Amino acid sequence: MRILPVCLCLAGCLANPSFLRSQSIENITGVLHKIDVKSGTISIRPGKLGEKQEKTFNLLKPDIEVVTELGRVRLTELSVGNLVHLHLNVDEDVDGIRAELPIVRAALTALDLPKHTIRVLAEDFGSKSFTVTEVTKIDQLGKKLALADLTVYQWLEITTSLDGKNTLAIAAHAPGTRNGRVPSGKLYGSIIMLDVMTGTLLFHSTKGRERLLSFAVPKDLSTWVVLDRRLLDVVPGAQDMASKPATLYLSSDRQEVKRILADAPLLRCQVKAVDLAKRRLTVDENGVAKIWDIPADVKVMIGRRKAKPEDLRVDVPVDLVLSLDRTKLRAVVLAEPQ
């Protein structure tokens, strides 16, 4: 006979809407779109990337504290675009907010100690500048650092205030330790920057997952200059290079570059004059005449076949293959005859 009261109680609970709501307390994550303290509402676009459709919730009170990983802030310190986690009570009103501080992942490109500023190249290839104050925490693997301890091309994770204006913390990483998962010891892409003095390289991987990567480079590393995977030059020592298509061969731990295969720069133009006696080649570069010295060891090719300097003819379109610094002629490739 005790079963009947229990059943009646359960039926009453299920019929009570407030009971049902009390079972659906939840956290909702989204990108902040709008906050109105006066009306007591907050609008987000659900999802970490933010959907197009907005959802608006009532704030339980106008002075709700916002929690971040570095402490509590006021509701008015939230900025549009912040990633927030809303806690809803039984009436689906917001009674708690946790906000994620923005993090900029980037490579350090310039350091100005007198002005206490750093300039970085972010993962989206945007150049950004940050001011480092006395309260900015700088560390590497838990070890406290000074601003002067940072080195150019070092990989950084910069935590900013919610409005992105103040630099709160900088986590520094040695080259090769923040490359994510590099699936292969051979990478294709472009060299963004290479610093010979510090022996570090910033690379944009373009095959597979596109991303910026940072590696250590031995100062005695030779660069192989290639054309269609064929060796043209071996340049001793690490060279200053930027925006150069290249292939990297990495060490077994994927932290250091063992070999660089750099694609030789090409210049498409048309032959205007050939003087083999003086070893000079005059070409038309977009309507401008330019004279190149023809080295004794210059390679001349028709397509992929070997040819001779005597095969150069006026008005013939050619590809000039240049040295990495684009100052010397290394090869001339003539178009295949039709």
PEKA-V514197 format. One record per residue. N is the residue number from 1. RES is the residue in one small letter. PSI is psi in whole degrees, -180 to 180 (none if undefined). NEAR is the number of other C-alpha atoms within 12 Angstrom. Layout:
n:N res:RES psi:PSI near:NEAR
n:N res:RES psi:PSI near:NEAR
//
This chain:
n:1 res:m psi:-13 near:6
n:2 res:r psi:-13 near:8
n:3 res:i psi:-36 near:9
n:4 res:l psi:-49 near:10
n:5 res:p psi:-38 near:11
n:6 res:v psi:-44 near:12
n:7 res:c psi:-42 near:13
n:8 res:l psi:-39 near:13
n:9 res:c psi:-43 near:15
n:10 res:l psi:-41 near:15
n:11 res:a psi:-38 near:15
n:12 res:g psi:-39 near:15
n:13 res:c psi:-42 near:17
n:14 res:l psi:-30 near:16
n:15 res:a psi:-10 near:13
n:16 res:n psi:113 near:14
n:17 res:p psi:-37 near:15
n:18 res:s psi:-32 near:17
n:19 res:f psi:-42 near:18
n:20 res:l psi:-40 near:18
n:21 res:r psi:-34 near:19
n:22 res:s psi:-17 near:18
n:23 res:q psi:-1 near:17
n:24 res:s psi:29 near:18
n:25 res:i psi:133 near:21
n:26 res:e psi:166 near:21
n:27 res:n psi:138 near:22
n:28 res:i psi:128 near:33
n:29 res:t psi:140 near:28
n:30 res:g psi:174 near:34
n:31 res:v psi:126 near:35
n:32 res:l psi:126 near:40
n:33 res:h psi:-40 near:28
n:34 res:k psi:145 near:26
n:35 res:i psi:131 near:28
n:36 res:d psi:100 near:24
n:37 res:v psi:-36 near:22
n:38 res:k psi:-47 near:14
n:39 res:s psi:-11 near:16
n:40 res:g psi:43 near:23
n:41 res:t psi:156 near:26
n:42 res:i psi:135 near:38
n:43 res:s psi:133 near:36
n:44 res:i psi:161 near:35
n:45 res:r psi:107 near:29
n:46 res:p psi:151 near:27
n:47 res:g psi:153 near:23
n:48 res:k psi:-27 near:20
n:49 res:l psi:-11 near:17
n:50 res:g psi:112 near:23
n:51 res:e psi:171 near:18
n:52 res:k psi:-38 near:16
n:53 res:q psi:136 near:15
n:54 res:e psi:155 near:19
n:55 res:k psi:133 near:24
n:56 res:t psi:137 near:27
n:57 res:f psi:152 near:33
n:58 res:n psi:141 near:28
n:59 res:l psi:135 near:30
n:60 res:l psi:-36 near:25
n:61 res:k psi:155 near:21
n:62 res:p psi:-11 near:23
n:63 res:d psi:34 near:21
n:64 res:i psi:130 near:28
n:65 res:e psi:143 near:24
n:66 res:v psi:130 near:31
n:67 res:v psi:133 near:25
n:68 res:t psi:172 near:28
n:69 res:e psi:-15 near:19
n:70 res:l psi:14 near:20
n:71 res:g psi:-171 near:16
n:72 res:r psi:145 near:22
n:73 res:v psi:168 near:24
n:74 res:r psi:156 near:20
n:75 res:l psi:-36 near:31
n:76 res:t psi:-10 near:22
n:77 res:e psi:-9 near:24
n:78 res:l psi:146 near:35
n:79 res:s psi:151 near:30
n:80 res:v psi:134 near:25
n:81 res:g psi:-14 near:28
n:82 res:n psi:143 near:37
n:83 res:l psi:121 near:32
n:84 res:v psi:154 near:40
n:85 res:h psi:116 near:31
n:86 res:l psi:134 near:39
n:87 res:h psi:125 near:29
n:88 res:l psi:140 near:27
n:89 res:n psi:-169 near:24
n:90 res:v psi:-24 near:20
n:91 res:d psi:11 near:22
n:92 res:e psi:31 near:25
n:93 res:d psi:151 near:29
n:94 res:v psi:118 near:34
n:95 res:d psi:3 near:31
n:96 res:g psi:144 near:32
n:97 res:i psi:131 near:37
n:98 res:r psi:128 near:34
n:99 res:a psi:139 near:37
n:100 res:e psi:125 near:33
n:101 res:l psi:139 near:35
n:102 res:p psi:141 near:31
n:103 res:i psi:126 near:27
n:104 res:v psi:118 near:34
n:105 res:r psi:122 near:33
n:106 res:a psi:168 near:39
n:107 res:a psi:135 near:50
n:108 res:l psi:124 near:41
n:109 res:t psi:-23 near:33
n:110 res:a psi:146 near:27
n:111 res:l psi:121 near:25
n:112 res:d psi:96 near:21
n:113 res:l psi:-44 near:18
n:114 res:p psi:-37 near:12
n:115 res:k psi:-5 near:16
n:116 res:h psi:44 near:21
n:117 res:t psi:153 near:25
n:118 res:i psi:150 near:33
n:119 res:r psi:137 near:31
n:120 res:v psi:161 near:32
n:121 res:l psi:112 near:35
n:122 res:a psi:171 near:30
n:123 res:e psi:-26 near:28
n:124 res:d psi:12 near:16
n:125 res:f psi:17 near:21
n:126 res:g psi:136 near:16
n:127 res:s psi:128 near:19
n:128 res:k psi:153 near:24
n:129 res:s psi:140 near:28
n:130 res:f psi:144 near:34
n:131 res:t psi:132 near:28
n:132 res:v psi:121 near:31
n:133 res:t psi:-180 near:23
n:134 res:e psi:-25 near:15
n:135 res:v psi:-5 near:15
n:136 res:t psi:126 near:26
n:137 res:k psi:125 near:26
n:138 res:i psi:127 near:29
n:139 res:d psi:162 near:23
n:140 res:q psi:111 near:25
n:141 res:l psi:42 near:15
n:142 res:g psi:-9 near:12
n:143 res:k psi:126 near:14
n:144 res:k psi:135 near:18
n:145 res:l psi:158 near:20
n:146 res:a psi:164 near:23
n:147 res:l psi:-37 near:32
n:148 res:a psi:-17 near:19
n:149 res:d psi:-17 near:19
n:150 res:l psi:148 near:34
n:151 res:t psi:151 near:30
n:152 res:v psi:139 near:36
n:153 res:y psi:6 near:40
n:154 res:q psi:145 near:44
n:155 res:w psi:130 near:40
n:156 res:l psi:149 near:41
n:157 res:e psi:110 near:31
n:158 res:i psi:118 near:38
n:159 res:t psi:126 near:31
n:160 res:t psi:171 near:32
n:161 res:s psi:169 near:29
n:162 res:l psi:-30 near:35
n:163 res:d psi:0 near:23
n:164 res:g psi:5 near:26
n:165 res:k psi:-32 near:22
n:166 res:n psi:138 near:25
n:167 res:t psi:113 near:31
n:168 res:l psi:-40 near:32
n:169 res:a psi:151 near:34
n:170 res:i psi:120 near:41
n:171 res:a psi:115 near:34
n:172 res:a psi:147 near:36
n:173 res:h psi:142 near:36
n:174 res:a psi:154 near:32
n:175 res:p psi:137 near:36
n:176 res:g psi:-13 near:34
n:177 res:t psi:-6 near:23
n:178 res:r psi:39 near:29
n:179 res:n psi:2 near:35
n:180 res:g psi:-154 near:22
n:181 res:r psi:105 near:16
n:182 res:v psi:108 near:30
n:183 res:p psi:-16 near:16
n:184 res:s psi:155 near:22
n:185 res:g psi:7 near:21
n:186 res:k psi:121 near:26
n:187 res:l psi:143 near:35
n:188 res:y psi:142 near:30
n:189 res:g psi:-144 near:30
n:190 res:s psi:141 near:30
n:191 res:i psi:118 near:34
n:192 res:i psi:-48 near:32
n:193 res:m psi:147 near:34
n:194 res:l psi:123 near:36
n:195 res:d psi:111 near:32
n:196 res:v psi:-38 near:23
n:197 res:m psi:-45 near:19
n:198 res:t psi:-11 near:23
n:199 res:g psi:43 near:30
n:200 res:t psi:152 near:38
n:201 res:l psi:137 near:46
n:202 res:l psi:124 near:48
n:203 res:f psi:138 near:43
n:204 res:h psi:107 near:36
n:205 res:s psi:126 near:32
n:206 res:t psi:-8 near:21
n:207 res:k psi:124 near:20
n:208 res:g psi:-129 near:15
n:209 res:r psi:115 near:18
n:210 res:e psi:131 near:20
n:211 res:r psi:162 near:31
n:212 res:l psi:137 near:39
n:213 res:l psi:151 near:48
n:214 res:s psi:134 near:45
n:215 res:f psi:156 near:45
n:216 res:a psi:144 near:40
n:217 res:v psi:120 near:38
n:218 res:p psi:142 near:28
n:219 res:k psi:-23 near:24
n:220 res:d psi:12 near:18
n:221 res:l psi:134 near:26
n:222 res:s psi:144 near:24
n:223 res:t psi:127 near:35
n:224 res:w psi:123 near:30
n:225 res:v psi:124 near:34
n:226 res:v psi:157 near:29
n:227 res:l psi:117 near:31
n:228 res:d psi:44 near:18
n:229 res:r psi:7 near:16
n:230 res:r psi:138 near:17
n:231 res:l psi:128 near:20
n:232 res:l psi:-45 near:29
n:233 res:d psi:154 near:29
n:234 res:v psi:113 near:24
n:235 res:v psi:114 near:25
n:236 res:p psi:142 near:17
n:237 res:g psi:152 near:23
n:238 res:a psi:134 near:32
n:239 res:q psi:148 near:32
n:240 res:d psi:117 near:27
n:241 res:m psi:147 near:31
n:242 res:a psi:139 near:22
n:243 res:s psi:39 near:23
n:244 res:k psi:121 near:35
n:245 res:p psi:135 near:30
n:246 res:a psi:165 near:37
n:247 res:t psi:131 near:32
n:248 res:l psi:138 near:41
n:249 res:y psi:123 near:30
n:250 res:l psi:162 near:28
n:251 res:s psi:170 near:22
n:252 res:s psi:-29 near:15
n:253 res:d psi:2 near:20
n:254 res:r psi:26 near:28
n:255 res:q psi:-18 near:31
n:256 res:e psi:145 near:31
n:257 res:v psi:126 near:38
n:258 res:k psi:-27 near:30
n:259 res:r psi:142 near:31
n:260 res:i psi:125 near:44
n:261 res:l psi:105 near:37
n:262 res:a psi:131 near:42
n:263 res:d psi:131 near:33
n:264 res:a psi:139 near:39
n:265 res:p psi:139 near:31
n:266 res:l psi:144 near:29
n:267 res:l psi:112 near:29
n:268 res:r psi:126 near:21
n:269 res:c psi:-167 near:29
n:270 res:q psi:139 near:31
n:271 res:v psi:131 near:35
n:272 res:k psi:-36 near:25
n:273 res:a psi:150 near:22
n:274 res:v psi:125 near:26
n:275 res:d psi:92 near:21
n:276 res:l psi:-28 near:20
n:277 res:a psi:-44 near:12
n:278 res:k psi:-1 near:15
n:279 res:r psi:57 near:21
n:280 res:r psi:141 near:23
n:281 res:l psi:122 near:34
n:282 res:t psi:129 near:30
n:283 res:v psi:162 near:32
n:284 res:d psi:112 near:25
n:285 res:e psi:95 near:20
n:286 res:n psi:47 near:12
n:287 res:g psi:-1 near:11
n:288 res:v psi:128 near:13
n:289 res:a psi:134 near:16
n:290 res:k psi:139 near:21
n:291 res:i psi:131 near:25
n:292 res:w psi:138 near:32
n:293 res:d psi:138 near:26
n:294 res:i psi:107 near:31
n:295 res:p psi:156 near:21
n:296 res:a psi:-30 near:17
n:297 res:d psi:19 near:17
n:298 res:v psi:144 near:28
n:299 res:k psi:131 near:33
n:300 res:v psi:130 near:30
n:301 res:m psi:149 near:26
n:302 res:i psi:104 near:24
n:303 res:g psi:-117 near:21
n:304 res:r psi:4 near:18
n:305 res:r psi:147 near:15
n:306 res:k psi:145 near:18
n:307 res:a psi:-171 near:20
n:308 res:k psi:160 near:21
n:309 res:p psi:-28 near:27
n:310 res:e psi:-17 near:20
n:311 res:d psi:-8 near:22
n:312 res:l psi:131 near:35
n:313 res:r psi:150 near:23
n:314 res:v psi:142 near:20
n:315 res:d psi:6 near:17
n:316 res:v psi:130 near:25
n:317 res:p psi:138 near:25
n:318 res:v psi:161 near:33
n:319 res:d psi:119 near:32
n:320 res:l psi:127 near:40
n:321 res:v psi:119 near:35
n:322 res:l psi:165 near:32
n:323 res:s psi:167 near:32
n:324 res:l psi:-34 near:33
n:325 res:d psi:3 near:21
n:326 res:r psi:28 near:17
n:327 res:t psi:-16 near:18
n:328 res:k psi:150 near:25
n:329 res:l psi:123 near:34
n:330 res:r psi:-28 near:35
n:331 res:a psi:159 near:42
n:332 res:v psi:126 near:48
n:333 res:v psi:118 near:36
n:334 res:l psi:151 near:35
n:335 res:a psi:146 near:26
n:336 res:e psi:136 near:16
n:337 res:p psi:138 near:11
n:338 res:q psi:none near:6
//
